[in-house]
Amino acid sequence: MTDLRTRLTDRLAVLRREAELGEERLRALENDTAVLRETLLRIAGATQVLHEVLAETPAPSEQDAAAAGLHAEAG
């Protein structure tokens, strides 16, 4: 009976440690998720601002684009 009790006690200790490690990992993943959500929110905000700026900025004409290409080649 003592051998069985020892094995059960040992197994319980192992399971408790695994549960503790699992909880730690879960907290780390939840933190990583929060950081990633914040990053995505900043990217979405920056994307929105650029869309608004582009919508307010007139597109260059074909002639302006060609001139800009010549300036780029000369530089």
Secondary structure, 3 states (H helix, E strand, C coil): CHHHHHHHHHHHHHHHHHHHHHHHHHHHHHHHHHHHHHHHHHHHHHHHHHHHHHHHCCCCCHHHHHHHHHHHHHC
